[in-house]
Amino acid sequence: MSFLEVTNIGISFGGLRAVDDFCLHIEKGELYGLIGPNGAGKTTVFNLLTGVYKPDRGTIVLDGENLTGKSPIEINQHGMARTFQNIRLFHNLSVLDNVKVGLHNQIPYSALEGVLRLPRYRKAEREMDEKAEELLEVFDLQGEKDYLSSNLPYGKQRKLEIARALATNPKLLLLDEPAAGMNPNETEELMETIQLVRKRFDMTILLIEHDMKLVSGICEELTVLNFGSILAQGKTSQVLNNPDVITAYLGE
């Protein structure tokens, strides 16, 4: 069995099949791309994988655990984390506290210990500060740890969102259009960051992206969606040269 096994999942909204019989097999440590024209159903797939939507049919298995129908919190606790197409940071919190939000799914103290600030609470908070700072150092954000996240440049906000997702200690990281809104230099730096994350954390990564330079530069395999159905799957170079894929993107 592959590390991620998605078998025939689908969902309909008001009789419209948004995703139909979607299958995906990703091996551990792989960097995999999900592409397709606007409205193809890519983010809907991410929402199905992460429990935002519950599939009408099909199964989702991660590392041997059946996650089908579980809540977003349960799925995250089982090792799946994501970023969003539109950055969703806590803009009134510091850079450090944004990362610590991700760490709070692993807190070892009770609510009462937190309210009373008992020794176990203080020890855990110190450890979380250290872990958060270690993550910020990986992304070269340690110098801005006390800044409000809203004051970071756009490219660094993207990095912070990835750092926060990694703080939840995932096995599989889902990146939804991480290069959206970036200039070519920021995109180049993002490619290096994604490859660093994969190597440093032994991470399996699935990403949605429209930037074909990024996709062809880092993804080993691709699935192409069109109108909610799979149009092509396979090695990146083969998929990008598939006449049906070219037609879907460029038209006849």
C-alpha positions in Angstrom: 0.0 0.0 0.0 1.2 3.5 -0.8 1.8 6.1 1.9 -1.3 8.0 0.8 -4.0 5.9 -0.9 -7.0 7.8 -2.2 -9.5 5.5 -3.8 -12.5 6.6 -5.9 -13.5 9.6 -3.7 -16.2 11.9 -5.0 -18.5 14.6 -3.9 -21.6 16.4 -5.4 -23.1 19.8 -4.6 -26.7 20.1 -5.5 -26.5 17.4 -8.1 -23.3 18.7 -9.6 -20.4 16.3 -9.4 -17.5 18.5 -8.2 -15.1 15.6 -7.9 -15.7 12.2 -9.4 -13.9 8.9 -8.8 -10.6 10.6 -7.8 -7.7 8.2 -7.1 -4.2 9.1 -5.9 -1.3 7.0 -4.7 1.7 8.8 -3.2 4.8 7.1 -1.8 6.5 8.2 1.4 9.0 11.1 0.8 7.5 11.9 -2.6 6.9 15.4 -3.9 3.7 15.2 -5.9 1.8 17.8 -7.9 -2.0 18.3 -8.5 -2.7 20.6 -11.4 -5.5 21.6 -13.7 -7.3 24.6 -15.1 -9.3 27.0 -12.8 -12.4 25.3 -11.4 -11.1 21.8 -12.1 -11.7 20.7 -8.5 -8.2 20.8 -7.0 -9.0 22.7 -3.8 -12.1 20.6 -3.4 -9.8 17.5 -3.4 -7.7 19.2 -0.6 -10.9 19.9 1.3 -11.9 16.2 1.0 -8.5 15.0 2.1 -8.4 17.3 5.2 -12.0 16.7 6.3 -13.4 20.1 5.4 -15.8 18.2 3.1 -16.8 14.6 3.7 -16.7 12.5 0.6 -20.0 10.9 -0.7 -18.0 7.9 -1.7 -14.5 6.4 -1.7 -11.7 6.1 0.9 -8.7 8.0 2.2 -5.9 6.1 3.9 -2.8 7.7 5.2 0.1 5.5 6.5 -2.3 2.6 7.0 -4.9 4.7 8.9 -8.4 5.1 7.3 -9.2 8.8 7.6 -12.4 8.8 5.6 -15.1 10.9 7.2 -13.0 12.1 10.1 -13.0 15.7 11.3 -10.2 18.2 10.3 -8.8 18.0 13.8 -8.7 14.2 13.8 -7.1 14.2 10.4 -4.5 16.7 11.5 -3.7 14.6 14.6 -3.2 11.6 12.3 -0.5 13.5 10.4 -2.0 15.6 7.6 -1.5 19.4 7.5 -2.1 22.1 4.9 -1.7 25.6 3.8 -4.2 27.7 1.9 -4.5 29.5 -1.4 -5.3 32.7 0.5 -2.8 33.0 3.4 -4.6 32.4 6.7 -2.3 33.7 9.4 -3.3 35.2 12.7 -2.4 38.8 11.7 -2.7 40.2 15.2 -0.3 37.6 16.7 3.5 37.7 16.5 5.4 35.5 14.1 6.5 33.3 17.0 2.9 32.9 18.3 1.6 31.9 14.9 4.0 28.9 14.9 3.0 28.1 18.5 -0.6 27.9 17.5 0.4 24.9 15.4 2.2 23.3 18.4 -0.8 23.5 20.6 -2.2 20.3 19.2 0.5 18.6 21.2 0.2 20.3 24.6 0.8 18.0 27.5 -0.9 20.0 30.2 -4.6 20.3 31.2 -6.8 23.4 30.9 -6.7 23.8 34.7 -2.9 23.6 34.7 -2.8 26.3 32.0 -5.2 28.6 33.9 -3.2 28.2 37.2 0.1 28.4 35.3 1.4 25.3 37.2 5.0 24.0 36.7 4.0 21.5 33.9 2.4 24.4 32.0 5.5 26.6 32.3 7.8 23.8 31.3 5.7 23.0 28.2 5.5 26.6 27.1 9.3 27.0 27.3 9.7 23.9 25.2 7.1 25.2 22.7 9.0 28.5 22.5 12.2 26.5 21.7 10.5 24.3 19.0 8.9 27.4 17.4 12.2 29.2 17.3 13.9 26.2 15.7 11.2 26.1 13.0 11.6 29.9 12.4 15.4 29.4 12.0 14.8 26.8 9.3 12.8 29.4 7.3 15.2 32.3 8.2 12.5 34.1 10.2 14.1 34.0 13.6 15.0 37.7 13.3 11.3 38.6 12.9 9.9 36.4 15.6 8.5 39.3 17.6 7.0 41.1 14.5 3.2 41.0 13.9 2.7 38.5 11.1 0.8 41.1 9.1 4.0 43.2 8.9 6.0 40.5 7.1 6.5 40.7 3.3 4.3 38.5 1.3 6.9 35.8 0.6 7.8 35.5 4.3 4.1 35.2 5.2 4.0 32.2 2.9 7.0 30.7 4.7 5.4 31.4 8.0 2.3 29.6 7.0 4.4 26.5 6.0 6.3 26.7 9.3 3.0 26.8 11.2 1.7 23.7 9.3 5.0 21.9 10.1 4.5 22.7 13.8 1.6 20.3 13.9 4.1 17.5 13.2 2.6 16.2 10.0 3.5 13.1 7.9 2.0 14.7 4.8 2.1 18.4 3.9 -0.5 19.8 1.5 0.4 23.1 -0.1 -2.4 24.9 -1.9 -0.9 27.2 -4.6 2.1 28.3 -2.5 3.5 30.5 -5.3 0.2 32.4 -5.8 1.0 36.2 -5.9 4.8 35.7 -5.9 7.3 37.4 -8.2 9.8 35.2 -10.0 12.5 35.7 -7.4 10.1 34.8 -4.6 9.0 31.7 -6.5 12.6 30.6 -7.0 13.2 30.9 -3.3 10.0 29.1 -2.5 11.1 26.1 -4.7 14.3 25.9 -2.6 12.2 26.2 0.6 9.9 23.3 -0.4 12.9 21.1 -1.3 14.5 22.0 2.0 11.4 21.1 4.0 11.2 17.7 2.2 14.8 16.9 3.0 15.1 18.4 6.5 11.8 16.9 7.8 11.7 13.7 5.6 8.4 15.1 4.5 5.9 13.8 1.9 4.4 16.8 0.0 1.4 17.2 -2.2 0.9 20.6 -3.8 -1.5 22.4 -6.0 0.1 24.9 -8.3 -0.4 26.9 -11.5 3.2 27.9 -12.0 4.5 25.3 -14.4 8.1 26.3 -13.9 7.7 25.4 -10.2 5.8 22.3 -11.0 8.3 21.0 -13.6 11.2 22.0 -11.3 10.3 20.1 -8.2 7.4 17.6 -8.7 8.3 14.0 -9.6 4.7 13.0 -10.5 1.5 14.8 -11.4 -2.2 14.3 -11.5 -4.2 16.6 -13.8 -7.8 17.3 -12.9 -10.3 18.7 -15.4 -14.0 19.2 -14.6 -13.6 17.1 -11.4 -12.2 14.1 -13.2 -8.6 12.8 -13.7 -7.3 13.8 -17.1 -3.8 12.4 -16.8 -1.4 10.9 -14.2 2.2 9.9 -14.3 5.8 11.3 -14.4 5.9 15.0 -14.6 7.6 15.3 -18.0 5.2 12.8 -19.6 2.1 14.5 -18.2 3.1 18.0 -19.2 3.7 16.8 -22.8 0.3 15.0 -22.9 -1.7 16.5 -25.8 -4.9 16.3 -23.7 -3.3 18.2 -20.9 -2.0 20.9 -23.3 -5.5 21.3 -24.8 -7.1 21.6 -21.3 -4.7 24.5 -20.5 -4.5 26.2 -23.8 -7.6 25.2 -25.7 -7.9 23.9 -29.2 
